[in-house]
Amino acid sequence: MTLTRVEPGKFQLSGSITFDNSPNIALAGEKVLLKDDLNRWEIDLAGVVKADSSALSVMLAWARLAKKHKKDLCFANIPDKLDALSIVCGLHDVINSVTCAAK
């Protein structure tokens, strides 16, 4: 799993996010995000091939990071299964409040 900066303010998340790797993904992603000096971060999740509920915790950690550093954050192309999982976990409204669709 990697978070890659594709252009200023835009990032691509690809691979799998599971309980085994989510802490490392959150920390590595934080380092990548903080290197970008734009006021808006867009994270595209189209490359996520597998995700469990720990992926939601990574997304929330990055949302807190964005708020702390006064950045706008949005998630694009949230996989259907991850979106459904956010409903089951009661986080759908929170996750969708930072989607790129409304931007």
C-alpha positions in Angstrom: 0.0 0.0 0.0 1.3 3.4 -1.0 0.2 7.0 -1.0 1.9 8.7 -3.9 1.9 12.4 -4.7 0.8 12.7 -8.4 0.8 16.5 -8.6 0.6 19.3 -6.1 -2.3 18.7 -3.7 -3.3 15.4 -5.4 -2.4 11.9 -4.1 -3.1 8.3 -5.2 -3.7 5.6 -2.6 -3.1 2.1 -4.0 -2.9 -1.5 -2.7 -4.5 -3.0 0.4 -5.3 -1.5 3.7 -5.7 -4.0 6.5 -5.2 -4.3 10.3 -1.6 -5.5 9.6 -0.5 -2.5 7.7 -2.8 0.4 8.5 -0.6 2.0 11.3 2.3 2.1 8.8 0.1 3.5 6.1 -1.2 6.2 8.3 2.3 7.3 9.4 3.8 7.0 5.9 0.9 8.9 4.4 1.2 11.7 7.0 4.8 12.2 5.9 3.8 12.4 2.2 0.9 14.8 2.9 2.9 17.1 5.1 5.5 17.6 2.3 2.8 19.3 0.2 2.3 23.0 0.8 -1.1 23.5 -0.9 -4.1 24.2 1.2 -6.1 21.3 -0.2 -5.3 17.6 -0.3 -7.3 15.3 -2.6 -6.7 11.6 -2.0 -7.9 9.3 -4.8 -8.8 5.8 -3.5 -9.4 4.2 -6.9 -6.3 2.1 -6.6 -7.4 0.5 -3.3 -7.9 -3.2 -4.0 -8.7 -4.4 -0.5 -9.8 -2.6 2.6 -11.1 -3.6 6.0 -12.4 -1.3 8.8 -8.9 -0.1 9.6 -8.9 1.8 6.3 -11.6 4.0 7.8 -9.3 4.8 10.7 -6.5 5.8 8.3 -8.9 8.1 6.5 -10.0 9.6 9.8 -6.4 10.1 10.9 -5.7 12.0 7.7 -8.8 14.1 8.2 -7.6 15.0 11.7 -4.2 15.8 10.3 -5.7 18.1 7.7 -7.8 19.9 10.3 -4.7 20.3 12.5 -2.7 21.9 9.7 -5.7 23.9 8.4 -5.9 22.0 5.1 -9.0 21.1 3.1 -9.2 17.4 2.5 -11.3 15.3 0.2 -11.4 11.6 -0.8 -12.2 10.7 -4.4 -13.3 7.4 -5.8 -14.0 5.7 -2.5 -14.5 2.0 -3.4 -18.1 0.7 -3.0 -17.2 -1.9 -0.4 -15.3 0.7 1.7 -18.3 3.1 1.4 -20.6 0.3 2.5 -18.3 -0.5 5.4 -18.5 3.2 6.5 -22.3 2.8 6.7 -22.1 -0.3 8.9 -19.6 1.4 11.1 -21.7 4.6 11.4 -19.1 6.7 9.7 -20.7 7.3 6.3 -21.7 10.9 7.0 -18.3 11.7 8.4 -16.4 10.1 5.5 -18.7 11.6 2.9 -18.4 15.0 4.4 -14.8 15.1 3.0 -15.5 13.6 -0.5 -14.4 15.5 -3.6 -17.7 15.2 -5.3 -19.0 18.4 -3.6 -15.9 20.4 -4.5 
